[in-house]
């Protein structure tokens, strides 16, 4: 029995060459998005903890600084803001909104340092927010 001639169209549909390349082209964007999304999440939490540590260090510095007079409060506040910004491991540290609040009577009973609305440059959209949440640390004032 002679072999039947297979039309070229049917032969092309049965051909497997290039299937792996097409599958990779479909899956690769999703895979790359997942990898860079995971990197973004890691960077986000790293920067959040760095801000938290900077605020904590600034509050500790303020807690041991003299704050009896208005001039001492101004000098200590400037020193704390500069120290917090110096501890942030990012190029936008100079734009960080750092606030120092004294709680209690004239010799402050506690000192609160906050970092608010810090921008985050994400690689993949919609994975993490564009700003970090409020970071706050508070210590009892110890200077006598």
C-alpha positions in Angstrom: 0.0 0.0 0.0 1.5 3.3 -1.0 2.0 6.1 1.5 -0.4 8.9 1.2 1.0 12.4 0.6 0.4 14.5 3.7 -0.5 18.1 2.9 2.0 20.8 4.0 -0.5 22.4 6.3 -1.2 19.3 8.3 2.6 18.6 8.5 3.1 22.1 9.9 0.4 21.7 12.5 2.0 18.4 13.8 5.5 19.9 13.9 6.7 20.5 17.5 9.7 22.7 16.7 9.4 26.1 18.4 6.8 25.0 20.9 9.2 25.4 23.9 10.2 28.9 22.7 6.5 29.9 22.5 5.8 28.5 25.9 8.8 30.4 27.4 7.6 33.6 25.7 4.3 33.2 27.4 5.6 32.3 30.9 8.7 34.6 31.0 7.0 37.9 31.7 5.1 36.4 34.6 8.2 34.8 36.0 10.2 38.1 35.7 7.3 40.0 37.3 7.3 37.6 40.3 11.0 37.8 40.8 11.1 41.6 40.7 8.0 41.7 42.9 9.7 39.6 45.5 12.8 41.9 45.3 10.5 44.9 45.8 8.9 43.4 48.9 12.3 42.7 50.3 13.5 46.2 49.6 10.3 47.6 51.1 10.7 45.8 54.4 14.4 46.5 54.6 13.8 50.2 54.2 10.9 50.1 56.7 13.1 48.5 59.3 16.0 50.9 58.6 13.5 53.8 59.1 12.3 52.2 62.4 15.9 51.8 63.6 16.8 55.4 62.6 13.7 56.7 64.5 14.6 54.6 67.5 18.2 55.8 67.5 17.0 59.4 67.2 14.6 59.0 70.1 17.4 57.5 72.2 19.7 60.4 71.3 16.9 62.9 72.2 16.2 61.1 75.5 19.8 61.7 76.7 20.1 65.3 75.4 19.6 68.3 77.7 16.3 70.0 77.0 15.9 72.5 79.9 15.8 75.7 77.9 14.3 76.6 74.5 17.8 76.9 73.0 18.7 73.4 74.2 15.4 72.0 72.8 16.1 73.6 69.4 19.7 72.4 69.3 18.7 68.8 70.4 15.9 68.7 67.8 18.3 69.8 65.0 20.8 67.2 66.2 18.2 64.4 66.3 16.8 65.2 62.8 20.3 65.2 61.3 21.1 61.9 63.1 17.9 60.2 61.9 18.5 61.4 58.3 22.1 60.2 58.5 21.0 56.7 59.4 18.6 56.2 56.5 20.3 54.1 53.8 18.7 55.8 50.8 19.5 58.6 48.5 16.3 60.5 49.5 17.2 60.6 53.2 17.5 64.4 53.0 13.8 64.7 52.2 12.6 62.6 55.1 9.9 64.3 57.2 11.3 63.8 60.7 9.4 65.3 63.6 10.5 65.5 67.3 7.8 65.9 69.8 8.3 66.5 73.5 5.6 64.9 75.7 4.9 66.1 79.3 5.9 69.2 81.3 8.8 71.6 80.7 11.5 69.1 81.4 10.1 66.6 78.9 8.8 63.4 80.3 9.2 61.5 77.0 10.5 62.3 73.5 8.8 60.9 70.4 10.6 60.8 67.0 8.5 60.2 63.9 9.3 59.6 60.2 6.3 60.1 57.9 5.4 59.7 54.3 8.8 58.4 53.2 8.7 57.7 49.4 9.5 54.3 48.0 10.7 53.7 44.4 9.2 50.4 43.4 10.3 48.4 40.3 7.0 46.5 39.7 3.8 48.5 40.0 1.0 47.4 42.3 3.2 45.1 44.5 4.0 47.5 47.4 2.8 51.0 48.2 4.7 54.1 47.0 5.2 55.5 50.5 6.2 53.8 53.7 3.9 54.0 56.7 4.4 56.2 59.7 7.4 55.1 61.8 7.5 56.2 65.4 9.7 55.6 68.4 9.3 57.0 71.9 11.7 57.1 74.9 11.5 58.5 78.4 13.6 61.6 78.8 16.6 60.7 81.1 18.7 63.9 81.1 18.6 65.7 84.5 
